[in-house]
Amino acid sequence: MKWLNNTERYGTLSMALHWIIVLLFVAIYASIELRELFPKGSEPREAMKAWHFMLGLSLLVLIGPRLWFMFQGRFPAIQPEPPRWQKLLGRSMHLTLYALMIVMPLSGWLLLSAEAKPIPFFGLQLPALIGESKSVAELIEDFHETIGTLGYFLIGLHSAAALYHHYMLRDNTLRRMLPKCCTTSTDLPE
């Protein structure tokens, strides 16, 4: 088991962070969508919102180590090597996803701050980042919801690109991020 990235595969730590972040995204989006099943002001609805906030802030915590691995500079090469335009598109997508993982939790924290609501984080109450302001809260809420919707498309596009590389281009893009136990002998050669 190799903990750090090398020229052939992502390391165990990078893979673990990637897949934990995927699960966090699923839970963050599910919690905010599922809140709609409950009446406004009800305890289950408020619990779903609290989980949305706490999971979003967890994403912010995990992005630090994820960025450290990104700036470490060692990335497994895609084989066969894609054209330059695909590399640029891939890098742009990754940078946009990193921005999403920073901007969304911070804007959620700012929103709760502007609404003068508690900022829960697994038993802790985080401090407000700004003072109460209804007009600022409305602007941040619109921004947060718009970027959240854009996030659905970015995540879907990222996933579709990985599957396209795997099944259509038949390169190692996806396999580099999968643990060896998930790549079988019937899979494409490494």
TIZATOR-808665 format. One record per residue: x, y, z of N, C-alpha, C in turn; residue in three letters; chain; residue number from 1. Coordinates in nm, 4 decimals. Example, Ala and Ser with C-alpha at 12.3 -4.5 7.8 and 13.67 -1.06 7.14 Angstrom:
<rs>
R      n_xx      n_yy      n_zz     ca_xx     ca_yy     ca_zz      c_xx      c_yy      c_zz  resn  chain  resi
R    1.3190   -0.5690    0.7800    1.2300   -0.4500    0.7800    1.3200   -0.3300    0.7800   ALA      A     1
R    1.2850   -0.2250    0.7080    1.3670   -0.1060    0.7140    1.2900    0.0030    0.7870   SER      A     2
</rs>
This chain:
<rs>
R      n_xx      n_yy      n_zz     ca_xx     ca_yy     ca_zz      c_xx      c_yy      c_zz  resn  chain  resi
R    0.0848   -0.1168    0.0000    0.0000    0.0000    0.0000    0.0901    0.1240    0.0000   MET      A     1
R    0.0728    0.2097   -0.0975    0.1532    0.3317   -0.1068    0.0674    0.4491   -0.0625   LYS      A     2
R    0.1160    0.5203    0.0382    0.0383    0.6281    0.0983    0.0372    0.7546    0.0144   TRP      A     3
R    0.1470    0.7835   -0.0547    0.1577    0.9071   -0.1315    0.1505    0.8791   -0.2811   LEU      A     4
R    0.1175    0.9813   -0.3566    0.1083    0.9697   -0.5016    0.2444    0.9335   -0.5605   ASN      A     5
R    0.2390    0.8605   -0.6714    0.3606    0.8376   -0.7485    0.3259    0.8591   -0.8954   ASN      A     6
R    0.4148    0.8261   -0.9844    0.3904    0.8554   -1.1264    0.2900    0.7602   -1.1901   THR      A     7
R    0.2533    0.6499   -1.1215    0.1608    0.5529   -1.1801    0.0205    0.5568   -1.1200   GLU      A     8
R    0.0110    0.5830   -0.9896   -0.1193    0.5787   -0.9216   -0.1251    0.6881   -0.8159   ARG      A     9
R   -0.2487    0.7260   -0.7834   -0.2667    0.8122   -0.6682   -0.2400    0.7290   -0.5441   TYR      A    10
R   -0.1882    0.7918   -0.4407   -0.1608    0.7220   -0.3159   -0.2885    0.6977   -0.2371   GLY      A    11
R   -0.2772    0.6126   -0.1384   -0.3915    0.5763   -0.0555   -0.4555    0.6986    0.0100   THR      A    12
R   -0.3741    0.7935    0.0561   -0.4296    0.9125    0.1209   -0.5090    0.9981    0.0223   LEU      A    13
R   -0.4573    1.0172   -0.0974   -0.5307    1.0953   -0.1987   -0.6610    1.0261   -0.2363   SER      A    14
R   -0.6530    0.8937   -0.2548   -0.7744    0.8194   -0.2903   -0.8781    0.8276   -0.1788   MET      A    15
R   -0.8342    0.8083   -0.0560   -0.9277    0.8124    0.0570   -0.9945    0.9492    0.0664   ALA      A    16
R   -0.9162    1.0565    0.0561   -0.9744    1.1910    0.0610   -1.0721    1.2131   -0.0536   LEU      A    17
R   -1.0348    1.1685   -0.1726   -1.1233    1.1848   -0.2886   -1.2582    1.1180   -0.2639   HIS      A    18
R   -1.2565    0.9915   -0.2221   -1.3821    0.9175   -0.2068   -1.4612    0.9612   -0.0836   TRP      A    19
R   -1.3931    1.0076    0.0208   -1.4643    1.0642    0.1364   -1.5345    1.1923    0.0935   ILE      A    20
R   -1.4670    1.2742    0.0135   -1.5273    1.3982   -0.0362   -1.6462    1.3675   -0.1267   ILE      A    21
R   -1.6365    1.2633   -0.2078   -1.7511    1.2224   -0.2909   -1.8705    1.1897   -0.2009   VAL      A    22
R   -1.8462    1.1099   -0.0967   -1.9544    1.0739   -0.0041   -2.0095    1.1971    0.0683   LEU      A    23
R   -1.9204    1.2891    0.1035   -1.9666    1.4134    0.1666   -2.0558    1.4927    0.0730   LEU      A    24
R   -2.0161    1.5042   -0.0528   -2.1007    1.5748   -0.1499   -2.2394    1.5112   -0.1581   PHE      A    25
R   -2.2432    1.3796   -0.1649   -2.3723    1.3097   -0.1710   -2.4551    1.3435   -0.0474   VAL      A    26
R   -2.3940    1.3361    0.0698   -2.4659    1.3621    0.1950   -2.5079    1.5087    0.2069   ALA      A    27
R   -2.4225    1.6002    0.1633   -2.4543    1.7433    0.1699   -2.5751    1.7745    0.0818   ILE      A    28
R   -2.5694    1.7281   -0.0420   -2.6808    1.7543   -0.1336   -2.8067    1.6790   -0.0904   TYR      A    29
R   -2.7919    1.5554   -0.0442   -2.9095    1.4779   -0.0011   -2.9771    1.5449    0.1178   ALA      A    30
R   -2.8991    1.5909    0.2147   -2.9591    1.6501    0.3341   -3.0379    1.7766    0.3018   SER      A    31
R   -2.9882    1.8588    0.2115   -3.0611    1.9827    0.1804   -3.1827    1.9537    0.0925   ILE      A    32
R   -3.1741    1.8532    0.0075   -3.2906    1.8178   -0.0754   -3.3964    1.7450    0.0061   GLU      A    33
R   -3.3544    1.6555    0.0950   -3.4493    1.5763    0.1735   -3.5226    1.6597    0.2792   LEU      A    34
R   -3.4694    1.7746    0.3139   -3.5377    1.8602    0.4109   -3.6771    1.8991    0.3609   ARG      A    35
R   -3.6922    1.9021    0.2282   -3.8201    1.9399    0.1681   -3.9325    1.8403    0.2003   GLU      A    36
R   -3.8957    1.7206    0.2450   -3.9968    1.6205    0.2795   -4.0687    1.6533    0.4098   LEU      A    37
R   -4.0134    1.7462    0.4858   -4.0668    1.7761    0.6187   -4.1225    1.9178    0.6234   PHE      A    38
R   -4.2248    1.9404    0.7060   -4.2836    2.0753    0.7161   -4.1829    2.1770    0.7702   PRO      A    39
R   -4.1978    2.3018    0.7256   -4.1100    2.4093    0.7729   -4.1218    2.4209    0.9244   LYS      A    40
R   -4.0056    2.4372    0.9873   -4.0014    2.4524    1.1320   -4.0029    2.3211    1.2095   GLY      A    41
R   -4.0254    2.2087    1.1394   -4.0312    2.0801    1.2101   -3.8909    2.0370    1.2521   SER      A    42
R   -3.8850    1.9528    1.3537   -3.7565    1.9053    1.4050   -3.6763    1.8282    1.2993   GLU      A    43
R   -3.7386    1.7359    1.2223   -3.6597    1.6654    1.1205   -3.6036    1.7593    1.0133   PRO      A    44
R   -3.6814    1.8594    0.9751   -3.6332    1.9546    0.8739   -3.5136    2.0328    0.9266   ARG      A    45
R   -3.5230    2.0780    1.0504   -3.4126    2.1529    1.1107   -3.2895    2.0643    1.1277   GLU      A    46
R   -3.3111    1.9366    1.1591   -3.1987    1.8429    1.1727   -3.1293    1.8235    1.0383   ALA      A    47
R   -3.2076    1.8134    0.9310   -3.1477    1.7984    0.7972   -3.0649    1.9217    0.7615   MET      A    48
R   -3.1155    2.0392    0.7953   -3.0402    2.1618    0.7676   -2.9117    2.1660    0.8500   LYS      A    49
R   -2.9201    2.1242    0.9770   -2.8003    2.1231    1.0616   -2.6968    2.0266    1.0043   ALA      A    50
R   -2.7419    1.9093    0.9586   -2.6480    1.8141    0.8969   -2.5875    1.8731    0.7699   TRP      A    51
R   -2.6677    1.9431    0.6923   -2.6175    2.0088    0.5708   -2.5036    2.1048    0.6073   HIS      A    52
R   -2.5255    2.1866    0.7088   -2.4225    2.2829    0.7501   -2.2977    2.2121    0.8001   PHE      A    53
R   -2.3157    2.1127    0.8880   -2.1999    2.0454    0.9484   -2.1196    1.9671    0.8441   MET      A    54
R   -2.1889    1.9012    0.7535   -2.1185    1.8262    0.6489   -2.0472    1.9204    0.5525   LEU      A    55
R   -2.1109    2.0342    0.5236   -2.0463    2.1340    0.4384   -1.9191    2.1861    0.5013   GLY      A    56
R   -1.9231    2.2138    0.6312   -1.8036    2.2605    0.6998   -1.6978    2.1504    0.7082   LEU      A    57
R   -1.7409    2.0250    0.7151   -1.6466    1.9128    0.7119   -1.5713    1.9110    0.5794   SER      A    58
R   -1.6423    1.9430    0.4729   -1.5792    1.9516    0.3411   -1.4702    2.0586    0.3423   LEU      A    59
R   -1.4998    2.1707    0.4057   -1.4008    2.2785    0.4152   -1.2766    2.2320    0.4917   LEU      A    60
R   -1.2969    2.1529    0.5958   -1.1840    2.0997    0.6734   -1.0992    2.0057    0.5877   VAL      A    61
R   -1.1654    1.9205    0.5089   -1.0924    1.8217    0.4294   -1.0243    1.8795    0.3058   LEU      A    62
R   -1.0672    1.9954    0.2628   -1.0075    2.0509    0.1411   -0.8620    2.0917    0.1649   ILE      A    63
R   -0.8263    2.1243    0.2881   -0.6864    2.1589    0.3186   -0.5907    2.0462    0.2837   GLY      A    64
R   -0.6100    1.9264    0.3418   -0.5219    1.8149    0.3036   -0.5304    1.7810    0.1552   PRO      A    65
R   -0.6495    1.7932    0.0968   -0.6650    1.7625   -0.0459   -0.5809    1.8573   -0.1309   ARG      A    66
R   -0.5829    1.9856   -0.0946   -0.5017    2.0836   -0.1668   -0.3528    2.0584   -0.1451   LEU      A    67
R   -0.3156    2.0122   -0.0265   -0.1754    1.9812   -0.0006   -0.1268    1.8752   -0.0988   TRP      A    68
R   -0.2091    1.7723   -0.1199   -0.1708    1.6678   -0.2153   -0.1652    1.7229   -0.3574   PHE      A    69
R   -0.2569    1.8151   -0.3884   -0.2562    1.8726   -0.5222   -0.1270    1.9523   -0.5453   MET      A    70
R   -0.0872    2.0313   -0.4462    0.0321    2.1141   -0.4613    0.1610    2.0354   -0.4391   PHE      A    71
R    0.1474    1.9129   -0.3940    0.2637    1.8267   -0.3803    0.3273    1.8054   -0.5181   GLN      A    72
R    0.2439    1.8123   -0.6223    0.2945    1.8118   -0.7584    0.3173    1.6774   -0.8221   GLY      A    73
R    0.2914    1.5703   -0.7536    0.3111    1.4389   -0.8144    0.1748    1.3832   -0.8536   ARG      A    74
R    0.1563    1.3699   -0.9829    0.0316    1.3155   -1.0342    0.0639    1.1969   -1.1224   PHE      A    75
R   -0.0131    1.0897   -1.1092    0.0086    0.9772   -1.2005   -0.0257    1.0191   -1.3431   PRO      A    76
R    0.0547    0.9773   -1.4358    0.0336    1.0126   -1.5766   -0.0849    0.9358   -1.6336   ALA      A    77
R   -0.1591    1.0023   -1.7191   -0.2667    0.9355   -1.7923   -0.2019    0.8634   -1.9099   ILE      A    78
R   -0.2351    0.7376   -1.9240   -0.1815    0.6558   -2.0329   -0.2956    0.5932   -2.1119   GLN      A    79
R   -0.2997    0.6069   -2.2403   -0.2117    0.6887   -2.3234   -0.2363    0.8375   -2.2976   PRO      A    80
R   -0.1337    0.9148   -2.3203   -0.1389    1.0578   -2.2911   -0.2459    1.1275   -2.3752   GLU      A    81
R   -0.3322    1.2058   -2.3109   -0.4379    1.2758   -2.3857   -0.3825    1.3998   -2.4559   PRO      A    82
R   -0.4589    1.4521   -2.5505   -0.4173    1.5763   -2.6176   -0.4111    1.6924   -2.5171   PRO      A    83
R   -0.3374    1.7927   -2.5529   -0.3166    1.9086   -2.4658   -0.4495    1.9728   -2.4240   ARG      A    84
R   -0.5458    1.9854   -2.5154   -0.6718    2.0500   -2.4828   -0.7474    1.9727   -2.3754   TRP      A    85
R   -0.7357    1.8386   -2.3772   -0.8021    1.7589   -2.2738   -0.7350    1.7798   -2.1378   GLN      A    86
R   -0.6046    1.7903   -2.1381   -0.5325    1.8163   -2.0127   -0.5751    1.9502   -1.9539   LYS      A    87
R   -0.5822    2.0525   -2.0387   -0.6226    2.1859   -1.9918   -0.7661    2.1851   -1.9397   LEU      A    88
R   -0.8533    2.1158   -2.0101   -0.9924    2.1057   -1.9666   -1.0016    2.0332   -1.8327   LEU      A    89
R   -0.9250    1.9260   -1.8177   -0.9236    1.8502   -1.6926   -0.8731    1.9344   -1.5763   GLY      A    90
R   -0.7644    2.0077   -1.5983   -0.7106    2.0942   -1.4926   -0.8102    2.2032   -1.4559   ARG      A    91
R   -0.8746    2.2600   -1.5560   -0.9749    2.3635   -1.5311   -1.0913    2.3079   -1.4488   SER      A    92
R   -1.1350    2.1881   -1.4827   -1.2443    2.1256   -1.4083   -1.2033    2.1027   -1.2629   MET      A    93
R   -1.0830    2.0517   -1.2423   -1.0376    2.0266   -1.1055   -1.0277    2.1560   -1.0254   HIS      A    94
R   -0.9740    2.2605   -1.0843   -0.9642    2.3889   -1.0142   -1.1028    2.4438   -0.9813   LEU      A    95
R   -1.1969    2.4264   -1.0731   -1.3332    2.4720   -1.0487   -1.3980    2.3928   -0.9351   THR      A    96
R   -1.3739    2.2625   -0.9310   -1.4269    2.1809   -0.8213   -1.3644    2.2198   -0.6878   LEU      A    97
R   -1.2343    2.2478   -0.6872   -1.1705    2.2937   -0.5629   -1.2314    2.4258   -0.5180   TYR      A    98
R   -1.2533    2.5167   -0.6121   -1.3166    2.6443   -0.5774   -1.4556    2.6198   -0.5183   ALA      A    99
R   -1.5309    2.5281   -0.5773   -1.6641    2.4931   -0.5249   -1.6539    2.4435   -0.3807   LEU      A   100
R   -1.5532    2.3595   -0.3531   -1.5379    2.3016   -0.2198   -1.4943    2.4041   -0.1152   MET      A   101
R   -1.4443    2.5171   -0.1579   -1.4071    2.6244   -0.0650   -1.5195    2.7270   -0.0549   ILE      A   102
R   -1.5708    2.7687   -0.1696   -1.6703    2.8755   -0.1743   -1.8030    2.8335   -0.1105   VAL      A   103
R   -1.8472    2.7121   -0.1361   -1.9782    2.6713   -0.0832   -1.9831    2.6672    0.0693   MET      A   104
R   -1.8890    2.6002    0.1366   -1.8959    2.6018    0.2827   -1.8783    2.7422    0.3410   PRO      A   105
R   -1.7876    2.8210    0.2823   -1.7678    2.9566    0.3339   -1.8919    3.0430    0.3145   LEU      A   106
R   -1.9574    3.0297    0.1989   -2.0784    3.1099    0.1774   -2.1913    3.0625    0.2687   SER      A   107
R   -2.1972    2.9323    0.2983   -2.2962    2.8828    0.3947   -2.2700    2.9387    0.5339   GLY      A   108
R   -2.1433    2.9438    0.5738   -2.1055    2.9996    0.7031   -2.1393    3.1493    0.7087   TRP      A   109
R   -2.1089    3.2190    0.6000   -2.1427    3.3620    0.5922   -2.2942    3.3829    0.5979   LEU      A   110
R   -2.3691    3.2953    0.5308   -2.5149    3.3059    0.5303   -2.5710    3.2924    0.6711   LEU      A   111
R   -2.5291    3.1880    0.7423   -2.5769    3.1702    0.8799   -2.5354    3.2885    0.9667   LEU      A   112
R   -2.4156    3.3407    0.9438   -2.3686    3.4568    1.0197   -2.4586    3.5776    0.9944   SER      A   113
R   -2.4868    3.6055    0.8674   -2.5696    3.7209    0.8314   -2.7133    3.7054    0.8818   ALA      A   114
R   -2.7584    3.5812    0.8947   -2.8934    3.5558    0.9478   -2.8940    3.5511    1.1009   GLU      A   115
R   -2.7772    3.5678    1.1634   -2.7606    3.5614    1.3091   -2.8094    3.4277    1.3645   ALA      A   116
R   -2.7855    3.3220    1.2883   -2.8215    3.1875    1.3325   -2.6972    3.1177    1.3871   LYS      A   117
R   -2.7176    3.0167    1.4718   -2.6018    2.9414    1.5203   -2.5338    2.8677    1.4051   PRO      A   118
R   -2.4035    2.8504    1.4193   -2.3254    2.7782    1.3185   -2.2777    2.6495    1.3844   ILE      A   119
R   -2.3567    2.5399    1.3681   -2.3226    2.4150    1.4379   -2.2102    2.3395    1.3672   PRO      A   120
R   -2.1261    2.2777    1.4498   -2.0234    2.1896    1.3947   -1.9954    2.0785    1.4947   PHE      A   121
R   -2.0772    1.9749    1.4893   -2.0615    1.8553    1.5710   -2.0389    1.8878    1.7182   PHE      A   122
R   -2.1357    1.9592    1.7751   -2.1310    1.9919    1.9175   -2.0669    2.1260    1.9488   GLY      A   123
R   -2.0009    2.1840    1.8522   -1.9414    2.3167    1.8704   -2.0312    2.4211    1.8051   LEU      A   124
R   -2.0199    2.5435    1.8512   -2.0845    2.6557    1.7845   -1.9726    2.7448    1.7327   GLN      A   125
R   -1.9611    2.7543    1.6015   -1.8556    2.8349    1.5416   -1.8941    2.9826    1.5473   LEU      A   126
R   -1.7958    3.0703    1.5465   -1.8259    3.2134    1.5532   -1.8803    3.2651    1.4199   PRO      A   127
R   -1.9583    3.3715    1.4308   -2.0090    3.4374    1.3108   -1.8927    3.5048    1.2393   ALA      A   128
R   -1.8963    3.5028    1.1067   -1.7909    3.5666    1.0277   -1.8233    3.7128    0.9974   LEU      A   129
R   -1.9537    3.7454    0.9956   -1.9987    3.8822    0.9707   -2.1171    3.9102    1.0614   ILE      A   130
R   -2.1530    4.0365    1.0711   -2.2673    4.0756    1.1520   -2.3996    4.0470    1.0824   GLY      A   131
R   -2.5050    4.0550    1.1608   -2.6397    4.0292    1.1081   -2.6785    4.1359    1.0060   GLU      A   132
R   -2.7340    4.0904    0.8935   -2.7816    4.1813    0.7889   -2.8744    4.1028    0.6974   SER      A   133
R   -3.0016    4.1413    0.6992   -3.0995    4.0702    0.6166   -3.0673    4.0849    0.4682   LYS      A   134
R   -3.0284    4.2044    0.4248   -3.0012    4.2255    0.2817   -2.8776    4.1460    0.2375   SER      A   135
R   -2.7746    4.1419    0.3213   -2.6545    4.0643    0.2880   -2.6889    3.9156    0.2871   VAL      A   136
R   -2.7708    3.8732    0.3836   -2.8118    3.7319    0.3898   -2.8853    3.6907    0.2624   ALA      A   137
R   -2.9713    3.7772    0.2113   -3.0448    3.7454    0.0879   -2.9496    3.7312   -0.0305   GLU      A   138
R   -2.8518    3.8207   -0.0394   -2.7536    3.8124   -0.1483   -2.6716    3.6836   -0.1386   LEU      A   139
R   -2.6260    3.6527   -0.0183   -2.5447    3.5317    0.0005   -2.6280    3.4078   -0.0269   ILE      A   140
R   -2.7542    3.4085    0.0161   -2.8406    3.2921   -0.0066   -2.8594    3.2677   -0.1568   GLU      A   141
R   -2.8848    3.3736   -0.2330   -2.8981    3.3598   -0.3786   -2.7693    3.3045   -0.4399   ASP      A   142
R   -2.6572    3.3588   -0.3976   -2.5274    3.3130   -0.4467   -2.5064    3.1660   -0.4119   PHE      A   143
R   -2.5301    3.1293   -0.2862   -2.5090    2.9924   -0.2383   -2.5965    2.8933   -0.3159   HIS      A   144
R   -2.7217    2.9288   -0.3369   -2.8121    2.8397   -0.4108   -2.7717    2.8273   -0.5576   GLU      A   145
R   -2.7306    2.9369   -0.6177   -2.6892    2.9336   -0.7587   -2.5637    2.8481   -0.7765   THR      A   146
R   -2.4663    2.8701   -0.6909   -2.3427    2.7921   -0.6994   -2.3706    2.6456   -0.6649   ILE      A   147
R   -2.4630    2.6224   -0.5712   -2.5016    2.4848   -0.5373   -2.5615    2.4121   -0.6564   GLY      A   148
R   -2.6455    2.4805   -0.7314   -2.7037    2.4213   -0.8525   -2.5945    2.3950   -0.9552   THR      A   149
R   -2.5053    2.4897   -0.9717   -2.3924    2.4711   -1.0632   -2.3087    2.3503   -1.0203   LEU      A   150
R   -2.2991    2.3285   -0.8904   -2.2242    2.2145   -0.8376   -2.2765    2.0811   -0.8875   GLY      A   151
R   -2.4088    2.0679   -0.8970   -2.4666    1.9446   -0.9513   -2.4086    1.9154   -1.0899   TYR      A   152
R   -2.4049    2.0188   -1.1733   -2.3563    2.0015   -1.3104   -2.2064    1.9732   -1.3134   PHE      A   153
R   -2.1297    2.0433   -1.2311   -1.9851    2.0211   -1.2284   -1.9513    1.8793   -1.1831   LEU      A   154
R   -2.0171    1.8348   -1.0790   -1.9917    1.7000   -1.0266   -2.0348    1.5955   -1.1300   ILE      A   155
R   -2.1501    1.6172   -1.1917   -2.1975    1.5251   -1.2951   -2.1033    1.5213   -1.4142   GLY      A   156
R   -2.0554    1.6368   -1.4564   -1.9631    1.6446   -1.5697   -1.8305    1.5760   -1.5363   LEU      A   157
R   -1.7816    1.5964   -1.4147   -1.6580    1.5315   -1.3705   -1.6741    1.3793   -1.3732   HIS      A   158
R   -1.7844    1.3322   -1.3218   -1.8119    1.1869   -1.3200   -1.8255    1.1322   -1.4617   SER      A   159
R   -1.8995    1.2045   -1.5461   -1.9173    1.1606   -1.6845   -1.7838    1.1566   -1.7585   ALA      A   160
R   -1.6973    1.2542   -1.7322   -1.5662    1.2566   -1.7980   -1.4823    1.1360   -1.7556   ALA      A   161
R   -1.4870    1.1016   -1.6261   -1.4111    0.9847   -1.5794   -1.4614    0.8578   -1.6479   ALA      A   162
R   -1.5922    0.8428   -1.6608   -1.6489    0.7245   -1.7266   -1.6181    0.7254   -1.8762   LEU      A   163
R   -1.6210    0.8426   -1.9375   -1.5871    0.8548   -2.0791   -1.4421    0.8101   -2.1016   TYR      A   164
R   -1.3519    0.8570   -2.0165   -1.2115    0.8163   -2.0291   -1.1963    0.6655   -2.0121   HIS      A   165
R   -1.2705    0.6101   -1.9188   -1.2562    0.4674   -1.8893   -1.3156    0.3791   -1.9999   HIS      A   166
R   -1.4389    0.4100   -2.0389   -1.5091    0.3205   -2.1322   -1.4924    0.3561   -2.2796   TYR      A   167
R   -1.4738    0.4829   -2.3092   -1.4627    0.5224   -2.4500   -1.3159    0.5383   -2.4930   MET      A   168
R   -1.2407    0.6148   -2.4172   -1.1003    0.6357   -2.4525   -1.0124    0.5202   -2.4057   LEU      A   169
R   -1.0629    0.4454   -2.3106   -0.9964    0.3258   -2.2578   -0.8561    0.3570   -2.2037   ARG      A   170
R   -0.8465    0.4717   -2.1343   -0.7192    0.5054   -2.0713   -0.7274    0.4764   -1.9213   ASP      A   171
R   -0.6258    0.5153   -1.8468   -0.6189    0.4805   -1.7052   -0.6671    0.5917   -1.6122   ASN      A   172
R   -0.7375    0.6911   -1.6641   -0.7802    0.8056   -1.5835   -0.8545    0.7613   -1.4571   THR      A   173
R   -0.9555    0.6794   -1.4720   -1.0351    0.6348   -1.3568   -0.9568    0.5374   -1.2694   LEU      A   174
R   -0.8872    0.4450   -1.3298   -0.8149    0.3425   -1.2526   -0.7094    0.4024   -1.1606   ARG      A   175
R   -0.6539    0.5175   -1.1968   -0.5530    0.5810   -1.1117   -0.6101    0.6206   -0.9762   ARG      A   176
R   -0.7431    0.6434   -0.9697   -0.8068    0.6880   -0.8461   -0.8809    0.5745   -0.7751   MET      A   177
R   -0.8772    0.4549   -0.8310   -0.9421    0.3398   -0.7672   -0.8390    0.2559   -0.6938   LEU      A   178
R   -0.8751    0.2058   -0.5747   -0.7839    0.1130   -0.5069   -0.7612   -0.0100   -0.5944   PRO      A   179
R   -0.6462   -0.0715   -0.5792   -0.6133   -0.1891   -0.6618   -0.7183   -0.2987   -0.6473   LYS      A   180
R   -0.7805   -0.3087   -0.5301   -0.8815   -0.4123   -0.5102   -1.0026   -0.3929   -0.6012   CYS      A   181
R   -1.0225   -0.2684   -0.6509   -1.1377   -0.2390   -0.7368   -1.1068   -0.2536   -0.8848   CYS      A   182
R   -0.9837   -0.2777   -0.9188   -0.9477   -0.3010   -1.0585   -0.9214   -0.4502   -1.0726   THR      A   183
R   -0.9925   -0.5108   -1.1632   -0.9849   -0.6560   -1.1783   -0.8964   -0.6949   -1.2954   THR      A   184
R   -0.8673   -0.8213   -1.3038   -0.7848   -0.8701   -1.4149   -0.8579   -0.8582   -1.5474   SER      A   185
R   -0.9921   -0.8475   -1.5440   -1.0683   -0.8326   -1.6689   -1.0773   -0.6861   -1.7094   THR      A   186
R   -1.0272   -0.5982   -1.6227   -1.0269   -0.4563   -1.6532   -0.9233   -0.4284   -1.7624   ASP      A   187
R   -0.9196   -0.3070   -1.8074   -0.8216   -0.2700   -1.9090   -0.6811   -0.2868   -1.8517   LEU      A   188
R   -0.5832   -0.3203   -1.9310   -0.4468   -0.3347   -1.8801   -0.3951   -0.2018   -1.8243   PRO      A   189
R   -0.3116   -0.2124   -1.7196   -0.2577   -0.0897   -1.6587   -0.1361   -0.0416   -1.7274   GLU      A   190
</rs>
